[in-house]
Amino acid sequence: MTDEREASGDGRERPSSAADRRSRRAGSTPDDGSKGRATAVRDSRPEKASLSSRLTRYLREVVAELRKVIWPNRKQQITYTIVVLVFVSALVAFVALLDLVFSQGVTFLFGT
């Protein structure tokens, strides 16, 4: 093993990389002869709560999440609204210009 690894108190060397940890874990067992922990047993699904209790819990969680939101003040809200209106107006003008260009092109091509 490399010099980077430190010996732990039980005499085993500590792996320094993930690859070393995987290789040691794959084929080795602890020195005391045990095979490790048993897999946890899942008895069954938990019983569903009533509809009213689930709805109440959902609404409480919604209110809790809304309390975490940082709401904009009046000045920020006005600024955001103006920015959105200007952007939407610019997009409407762009689409109207494209519509005009394409309609003129179709009229020129097909002469309707």
mmCIF file of the C-alpha atoms, coordinates in Angstrom:
data_MODEL
# 
_entry.id   MODEL 
# 
loop_
_atom_site.group_PDB 
_atom_site.id 
_atom_site.type_symbol 
_atom_site.label_atom_id 
_atom_site.label_alt_id 
_atom_site.label_comp_id 
_atom_site.label_asym_id 
_atom_site.label_entity_id 
_atom_site.label_seq_id 
_atom_site.pdbx_PDB_ins_code 
_atom_site.Cartn_x 
_atom_site.Cartn_y 
_atom_site.Cartn_z 
_atom_site.occupancy 
_atom_site.B_iso_or_equiv 
_atom_site.pdbx_formal_charge 
_atom_site.auth_seq_id 
_atom_site.auth_comp_id 
_atom_site.auth_asym_id 
_atom_site.auth_atom_id 
_atom_site.pdbx_PDB_model_num 
ATOM 1   C CA . MET A 1 1   ? 0.000   0.000   0.000   1.00 0.00 ? 1   MET A CA 1 
ATOM 2   C CA . THR A 1 2   ? 1.107   3.610   -0.329  1.00 0.00 ? 2   THR A CA 1 
ATOM 3   C CA . ASP A 1 3   ? 2.610   5.931   2.266   1.00 0.00 ? 3   ASP A CA 1 
ATOM 4   C CA . GLU A 1 4   ? -0.487  8.185   2.074   1.00 0.00 ? 4   GLU A CA 1 
ATOM 5   C CA . ARG A 1 5   ? -2.583  5.619   3.883   1.00 0.00 ? 5   ARG A CA 1 
ATOM 6   C CA . GLU A 1 6   ? -2.767  5.817   7.614   1.00 0.00 ? 6   GLU A CA 1 
ATOM 7   C CA . ALA A 1 7   ? -2.991  2.821   9.864   1.00 0.00 ? 7   ALA A CA 1 
ATOM 8   C CA . SER A 1 8   ? -6.094  2.802   12.004  1.00 0.00 ? 8   SER A CA 1 
ATOM 9   C CA . GLY A 1 9   ? -6.176  1.561   15.573  1.00 0.00 ? 9   GLY A CA 1 
ATOM 10  C CA . ASP A 1 10  ? -7.277  -1.959  14.604  1.00 0.00 ? 10  ASP A CA 1 
ATOM 11  C CA . GLY A 1 11  ? -4.248  -2.681  12.403  1.00 0.00 ? 11  GLY A CA 1 
ATOM 12  C CA . ARG A 1 12  ? -5.998  -2.265  9.067   1.00 0.00 ? 12  ARG A CA 1 
ATOM 13  C CA . GLU A 1 13  ? -4.881  0.382   6.581   1.00 0.00 ? 13  GLU A CA 1 
ATOM 14  C CA . ARG A 1 14  ? -7.341  3.054   5.477   1.00 0.00 ? 14  ARG A CA 1 
ATOM 15  C CA . PRO A 1 15  ? -7.889  3.247   1.678   1.00 0.00 ? 15  PRO A CA 1 
ATOM 16  C CA . SER A 1 16  ? -7.098  6.656   0.189   1.00 0.00 ? 16  SER A CA 1 
ATOM 17  C CA . SER A 1 17  ? -9.240  6.501   -2.932  1.00 0.00 ? 17  SER A CA 1 
ATOM 18  C CA . ALA A 1 18  ? -12.723 5.415   -3.884  1.00 0.00 ? 18  ALA A CA 1 
ATOM 19  C CA . ALA A 1 19  ? -11.333 2.625   -6.070  1.00 0.00 ? 19  ALA A CA 1 
ATOM 20  C CA . ASP A 1 20  ? -9.402  1.227   -3.110  1.00 0.00 ? 20  ASP A CA 1 
ATOM 21  C CA . ARG A 1 21  ? -12.516 1.351   -0.944  1.00 0.00 ? 21  ARG A CA 1 
ATOM 22  C CA . ARG A 1 22  ? -14.572 -0.484  -3.582  1.00 0.00 ? 22  ARG A CA 1 
ATOM 23  C CA . SER A 1 23  ? -11.958 -3.195  -4.074  1.00 0.00 ? 23  SER A CA 1 
ATOM 24  C CA . ARG A 1 24  ? -11.625 -3.785  -0.359  1.00 0.00 ? 24  ARG A CA 1 
ATOM 25  C CA . ARG A 1 25  ? -15.369 -3.818  0.157   1.00 0.00 ? 25  ARG A CA 1 
ATOM 26  C CA . ALA A 1 26  ? -16.145 -6.192  -2.723  1.00 0.00 ? 26  ALA A CA 1 
ATOM 27  C CA . GLY A 1 27  ? -14.250 -9.265  -1.621  1.00 0.00 ? 27  GLY A CA 1 
ATOM 28  C CA . SER A 1 28  ? -13.336 -8.789  1.990   1.00 0.00 ? 28  SER A CA 1 
ATOM 29  C CA . THR A 1 29  ? -15.146 -9.416  5.227   1.00 0.00 ? 29  THR A CA 1 
ATOM 30  C CA . PRO A 1 30  ? -14.316 -8.029  8.655   1.00 0.00 ? 30  PRO A CA 1 
ATOM 31  C CA . ASP A 1 31  ? -11.553 -9.816  10.551  1.00 0.00 ? 31  ASP A CA 1 
ATOM 32  C CA . ASP A 1 32  ? -13.866 -10.881 13.378  1.00 0.00 ? 32  ASP A CA 1 
ATOM 33  C CA . GLY A 1 33  ? -15.637 -13.461 11.153  1.00 0.00 ? 33  GLY A CA 1 
ATOM 34  C CA . SER A 1 34  ? -19.008 -11.715 11.049  1.00 0.00 ? 34  SER A CA 1 
ATOM 35  C CA . LYS A 1 35  ? -20.704 -11.023 7.739   1.00 0.00 ? 35  LYS A CA 1 
ATOM 36  C CA . GLY A 1 36  ? -21.909 -7.553  8.629   1.00 0.00 ? 36  GLY A CA 1 
ATOM 37  C CA . ARG A 1 37  ? -25.362 -6.175  9.278   1.00 0.00 ? 37  ARG A CA 1 
ATOM 38  C CA . ALA A 1 38  ? -28.537 -7.854  8.185   1.00 0.00 ? 38  ALA A CA 1 
ATOM 39  C CA . THR A 1 39  ? -30.696 -6.157  5.579   1.00 0.00 ? 39  THR A CA 1 
ATOM 40  C CA . ALA A 1 40  ? -33.537 -4.143  7.054   1.00 0.00 ? 40  ALA A CA 1 
ATOM 41  C CA . VAL A 1 41  ? -36.927 -5.787  6.667   1.00 0.00 ? 41  VAL A CA 1 
ATOM 42  C CA . ARG A 1 42  ? -39.845 -3.759  5.404   1.00 0.00 ? 42  ARG A CA 1 
ATOM 43  C CA . ASP A 1 43  ? -42.951 -4.977  7.137   1.00 0.00 ? 43  ASP A CA 1 
ATOM 44  C CA . SER A 1 44  ? -45.531 -3.353  4.892   1.00 0.00 ? 44  SER A CA 1 
ATOM 45  C CA . ARG A 1 45  ? -46.648 -0.020  3.567   1.00 0.00 ? 45  ARG A CA 1 
ATOM 46  C CA . PRO A 1 46  ? -47.676 2.519   6.152   1.00 0.00 ? 46  PRO A CA 1 
ATOM 47  C CA . GLU A 1 47  ? -51.379 3.010   6.432   1.00 0.00 ? 47  GLU A CA 1 
ATOM 48  C CA . LYS A 1 48  ? -52.762 5.946   4.480   1.00 0.00 ? 48  LYS A CA 1 
ATOM 49  C CA . ALA A 1 49  ? -54.115 8.828   6.479   1.00 0.00 ? 49  ALA A CA 1 
ATOM 50  C CA . SER A 1 50  ? -57.613 10.086  5.880   1.00 0.00 ? 50  SER A CA 1 
ATOM 51  C CA . LEU A 1 51  ? -58.322 12.523  3.060   1.00 0.00 ? 51  LEU A CA 1 
ATOM 52  C CA . SER A 1 52  ? -58.979 15.399  5.444   1.00 0.00 ? 52  SER A CA 1 
ATOM 53  C CA . SER A 1 53  ? -55.698 14.893  7.321   1.00 0.00 ? 53  SER A CA 1 
ATOM 54  C CA . ARG A 1 54  ? -53.740 14.665  4.060   1.00 0.00 ? 54  ARG A CA 1 
ATOM 55  C CA . LEU A 1 55  ? -55.394 17.831  2.762   1.00 0.00 ? 55  LEU A CA 1 
ATOM 56  C CA . THR A 1 56  ? -54.698 19.655  6.027   1.00 0.00 ? 56  THR A CA 1 
ATOM 57  C CA . ARG A 1 57  ? -51.056 18.571  5.945   1.00 0.00 ? 57  ARG A CA 1 
ATOM 58  C CA . TYR A 1 58  ? -50.723 19.668  2.332   1.00 0.00 ? 58  TYR A CA 1 
ATOM 59  C CA . LEU A 1 59  ? -52.151 23.122  3.077   1.00 0.00 ? 59  LEU A CA 1 
ATOM 60  C CA . ARG A 1 60  ? -49.868 23.523  6.119   1.00 0.00 ? 60  ARG A CA 1 
ATOM 61  C CA . GLU A 1 61  ? -46.843 22.658  3.951   1.00 0.00 ? 61  GLU A CA 1 
ATOM 62  C CA . VAL A 1 62  ? -47.969 25.123  1.260   1.00 0.00 ? 62  VAL A CA 1 
ATOM 63  C CA . VAL A 1 63  ? -48.245 27.918  3.825   1.00 0.00 ? 63  VAL A CA 1 
ATOM 64  C CA . ALA A 1 64  ? -44.837 26.985  5.260   1.00 0.00 ? 64  ALA A CA 1 
ATOM 65  C CA . GLU A 1 65  ? -43.254 27.168  1.793   1.00 0.00 ? 65  GLU A CA 1 
ATOM 66  C CA . LEU A 1 66  ? -44.926 30.501  1.045   1.00 0.00 ? 66  LEU A CA 1 
ATOM 67  C CA . ARG A 1 67  ? -43.421 31.935  4.225   1.00 0.00 ? 67  ARG A CA 1 
ATOM 68  C CA . LYS A 1 68  ? -39.963 31.122  2.858   1.00 0.00 ? 68  LYS A CA 1 
ATOM 69  C CA . VAL A 1 69  ? -40.551 33.163  -0.310  1.00 0.00 ? 69  VAL A CA 1 
ATOM 70  C CA . ILE A 1 70  ? -38.845 36.539  -0.510  1.00 0.00 ? 70  ILE A CA 1 
ATOM 71  C CA . TRP A 1 71  ? -41.595 38.756  -1.864  1.00 0.00 ? 71  TRP A CA 1 
ATOM 72  C CA . PRO A 1 72  ? -40.618 41.837  -3.919  1.00 0.00 ? 72  PRO A CA 1 
ATOM 73  C CA . ASN A 1 73  ? -41.416 45.246  -2.510  1.00 0.00 ? 73  ASN A CA 1 
ATOM 74  C CA . ARG A 1 74  ? -43.582 47.747  -4.400  1.00 0.00 ? 74  ARG A CA 1 
ATOM 75  C CA . LYS A 1 75  ? -40.679 49.388  -6.270  1.00 0.00 ? 75  LYS A CA 1 
ATOM 76  C CA . GLN A 1 76  ? -39.271 46.035  -7.402  1.00 0.00 ? 76  GLN A CA 1 
ATOM 77  C CA . GLN A 1 77  ? -42.726 44.867  -8.493  1.00 0.00 ? 77  GLN A CA 1 
ATOM 78  C CA . ILE A 1 78  ? -43.259 48.000  -10.615 1.00 0.00 ? 78  ILE A CA 1 
ATOM 79  C CA . THR A 1 79  ? -39.810 47.555  -12.186 1.00 0.00 ? 79  THR A CA 1 
ATOM 80  C CA . TYR A 1 80  ? -40.447 43.888  -12.976 1.00 0.00 ? 80  TYR A CA 1 
ATOM 81  C CA . THR A 1 81  ? -43.860 44.709  -14.474 1.00 0.00 ? 81  THR A CA 1 
ATOM 82  C CA . ILE A 1 82  ? -42.386 47.393  -16.740 1.00 0.00 ? 82  ILE A CA 1 
ATOM 83  C CA . VAL A 1 83  ? -39.610 45.052  -17.885 1.00 0.00 ? 83  VAL A CA 1 
ATOM 84  C CA . VAL A 1 84  ? -42.133 42.331  -18.738 1.00 0.00 ? 84  VAL A CA 1 
ATOM 85  C CA . LEU A 1 85  ? -44.417 44.740  -20.620 1.00 0.00 ? 85  LEU A CA 1 
ATOM 86  C CA . VAL A 1 86  ? -41.503 46.146  -22.657 1.00 0.00 ? 86  VAL A CA 1 
ATOM 87  C CA . PHE A 1 87  ? -40.246 42.655  -23.498 1.00 0.00 ? 87  PHE A CA 1 
ATOM 88  C CA . VAL A 1 88  ? -43.702 41.415  -24.523 1.00 0.00 ? 88  VAL A CA 1 
ATOM 89  C CA . SER A 1 89  ? -44.269 44.559  -26.617 1.00 0.00 ? 89  SER A CA 1 
ATOM 90  C CA . ALA A 1 90  ? -40.937 44.000  -28.386 1.00 0.00 ? 90  ALA A CA 1 
ATOM 91  C CA . LEU A 1 91  ? -41.840 40.396  -29.153 1.00 0.00 ? 91  LEU A CA 1 
ATOM 92  C CA . VAL A 1 92  ? -45.289 41.408  -30.452 1.00 0.00 ? 92  VAL A CA 1 
ATOM 93  C CA . ALA A 1 93  ? -43.667 44.004  -32.732 1.00 0.00 ? 93  ALA A CA 1 
ATOM 94  C CA . PHE A 1 94  ? -41.145 41.425  -33.986 1.00 0.00 ? 94  PHE A CA 1 
ATOM 95  C CA . VAL A 1 95  ? -43.836 38.845  -34.748 1.00 0.00 ? 95  VAL A CA 1 
ATOM 96  C CA . ALA A 1 96  ? -45.984 41.523  -36.470 1.00 0.00 ? 96  ALA A CA 1 
ATOM 97  C CA . LEU A 1 97  ? -42.987 42.507  -38.609 1.00 0.00 ? 97  LEU A CA 1 
ATOM 98  C CA . LEU A 1 98  ? -42.376 38.870  -39.558 1.00 0.00 ? 98  LEU A CA 1 
ATOM 99  C CA . ASP A 1 99  ? -46.070 38.480  -40.391 1.00 0.00 ? 99  ASP A CA 1 
ATOM 100 C CA . LEU A 1 100 ? -45.926 41.545  -42.646 1.00 0.00 ? 100 LEU A CA 1 
ATOM 101 C CA . VAL A 1 101 ? -42.775 40.335  -44.411 1.00 0.00 ? 101 VAL A CA 1 
ATOM 102 C CA . PHE A 1 102 ? -44.146 36.830  -44.991 1.00 0.00 ? 102 PHE A CA 1 
ATOM 103 C CA . SER A 1 103 ? -47.521 38.112  -46.198 1.00 0.00 ? 103 SER A CA 1 
ATOM 104 C CA . GLN A 1 104 ? -45.792 40.441  -48.677 1.00 0.00 ? 104 GLN A CA 1 
ATOM 105 C CA . GLY A 1 105 ? -43.601 37.558  -49.834 1.00 0.00 ? 105 GLY A CA 1 
ATOM 106 C CA . VAL A 1 106 ? -46.584 35.251  -50.358 1.00 0.00 ? 106 VAL A CA 1 
ATOM 107 C CA . THR A 1 107 ? -48.434 37.996  -52.213 1.00 0.00 ? 107 THR A CA 1 
ATOM 108 C CA . PHE A 1 108 ? -45.396 38.588  -54.436 1.00 0.00 ? 108 PHE A CA 1 
ATOM 109 C CA . LEU A 1 109 ? -44.908 34.864  -55.165 1.00 0.00 ? 109 LEU A CA 1 
ATOM 110 C CA . PHE A 1 110 ? -48.512 33.851  -55.758 1.00 0.00 ? 110 PHE A CA 1 
ATOM 111 C CA . GLY A 1 111 ? -49.967 37.217  -56.825 1.00 0.00 ? 111 GLY A CA 1 
ATOM 112 C CA . THR A 1 112 ? -53.269 36.918  -55.043 1.00 0.00 ? 112 THR A CA 1 
# 
